[in-house]
Amino acid sequence: MPELELFPGGAVGCFARPSALDALAEGADVPLRVAPTELLLLGARSALAELAQRLASLDPHGLALDLSSAHATWIVRGDDRLEAFARLSAIPLPAQGGFAQGLVAHVPAKVVVREDDLLITVSSVVSHHLRDRLPAVCGDLAEAVAR
């Protein structure tokens, strides 16, 4: 039974030299390398200011932006989470620890595969759409949606 819950953390967009982003990604909760000079970090909101300071020490021309209000990340848990995801998207999921980008429920998303769950990050503007689509396409899986 897939469960959907809003991720409690925040998001930081980091833009800098690739080597600085590589160093910043080490030890981060959920680092998503979006492009060679762009890194999206998902994690505890309390760590966001520290990340910005750390990036400044790694690349004085780097930029770290709190993008927490721009992104919404949903956690999909349960034994049927992969089946539920397959009903929402044609994106081939990478191995555990990897991430992919593409359309999920017809909206651009970033998907992280973790041991016990999936993280699906979308624009906060369309977050409600993802929340509503899971029950619509997985009704027979008896999902539970936390709002």
C-alpha positions in Angstrom: 0.0 0.0 0.0 1.8 3.2 -1.1 1.8 6.1 1.3 2.4 9.7 0.3 3.8 12.2 2.8 5.3 15.7 2.3 9.1 15.8 2.9 9.7 17.9 6.0 13.0 19.4 4.9 14.0 22.2 2.6 15.8 22.7 -0.7 18.9 24.6 -1.6 20.0 25.4 -5.1 23.8 25.6 -5.4 25.5 27.1 -8.5 29.3 27.0 -8.7 32.3 25.3 -10.2 31.9 21.5 -10.5 34.7 20.8 -8.0 33.1 23.0 -5.4 29.7 21.3 -5.9 31.4 17.9 -5.7 32.8 18.8 -2.3 29.5 20.3 -1.1 27.6 17.1 -2.1 29.8 14.9 0.1 27.9 14.2 3.2 24.8 16.0 2.2 21.4 14.4 3.0 20.1 14.2 -0.5 22.4 15.8 -3.2 20.9 16.0 -6.7 23.4 17.0 -9.4 21.1 18.6 -11.9 23.9 19.9 -14.2 27.7 20.3 -14.1 27.4 23.7 -12.3 24.1 23.1 -10.5 23.4 21.0 -7.4 20.0 20.8 -5.6 20.3 19.7 -2.0 17.3 18.4 -0.1 17.6 18.2 3.7 17.0 19.7 7.0 16.0 23.4 6.9 18.4 24.0 9.9 21.4 23.2 7.7 20.6 25.6 4.8 22.5 28.6 6.2 25.6 26.4 6.9 25.5 25.1 3.3 25.6 28.6 1.9 28.6 29.5 4.0 30.4 26.3 3.1 29.8 26.9 -0.6 31.2 30.4 -0.2 34.4 28.9 1.2 34.6 26.4 -1.7 33.9 28.9 -4.5 33.8 32.6 -3.7 31.7 33.2 -6.9 29.3 30.4 -6.1 25.7 31.0 -5.2 23.4 29.2 -2.8 19.7 29.9 -2.8 17.0 28.7 -0.4 14.5 27.2 -2.9 12.3 25.6 -0.2 9.3 27.6 -1.2 9.8 26.8 -4.9 9.9 23.0 -4.5 7.8 20.4 -2.9 9.1 17.0 -2.2 6.9 14.0 -1.7 7.9 10.8 0.0 6.3 7.6 -1.5 6.6 4.6 0.8 5.2 1.1 0.9 5.6 -2.2 -0.8 3.7 -0.9 -3.9 5.7 2.3 -4.3 7.4 1.1 -7.5 4.1 0.0 -9.0 2.5 3.3 -8.1 5.4 5.2 -9.6 5.1 3.2 -12.9 1.5 4.3 -13.1 2.5 7.9 -12.8 5.6 8.0 -15.0 7.5 6.3 -17.9 10.8 7.4 -16.4 13.1 4.4 -15.9 14.1 4.4 -12.2 17.8 4.3 -11.5 19.4 2.0 -8.9 19.1 2.8 -5.3 20.8 6.1 -4.4 20.4 7.5 -7.9 18.0 10.0 -9.3 16.3 10.7 -12.6 14.5 13.7 -14.1 11.4 13.7 -16.3 7.6 13.9 -16.2 5.7 12.4 -13.3 1.9 12.8 -13.5 2.6 15.0 -16.5 4.7 17.6 -14.5 8.5 18.0 -14.5 10.0 16.1 -11.5 13.2 14.9 -9.9 13.0 11.3 -8.5 15.3 9.9 -5.9 15.4 6.2 -5.3 16.2 5.3 -1.7 16.2 2.0 0.2 12.6 2.3 1.6 11.0 5.1 -0.4 11.0 7.4 -3.4 11.4 11.1 -3.2 9.6 13.0 -5.9 10.4 16.7 -6.1 8.2 19.0 -8.2 7.5 22.7 -8.4 5.5 23.8 -5.4 2.9 25.3 -7.8 1.9 21.8 -9.1 2.5 19.9 -5.8 -1.2 19.4 -5.3 -1.5 17.7 -8.7 1.0 15.0 -7.7 -0.8 14.6 -4.4 -4.1 14.1 -6.2 -2.9 11.9 -9.0 -1.5 9.1 -6.8 -4.9 8.1 -5.4 -6.5 8.6 -8.8 -4.2 6.1 -10.5 -3.6 3.7 -7.6 -7.1 3.4 -6.1 -6.9 -0.4 -6.4 -3.7 -0.4 -4.3 -5.5 1.0 -1.3 -3.1 3.9 -0.8 -3.0 6.2 2.2 -2.3 9.9 1.5 -1.1 12.1 4.3 -2.0 15.8 3.6 
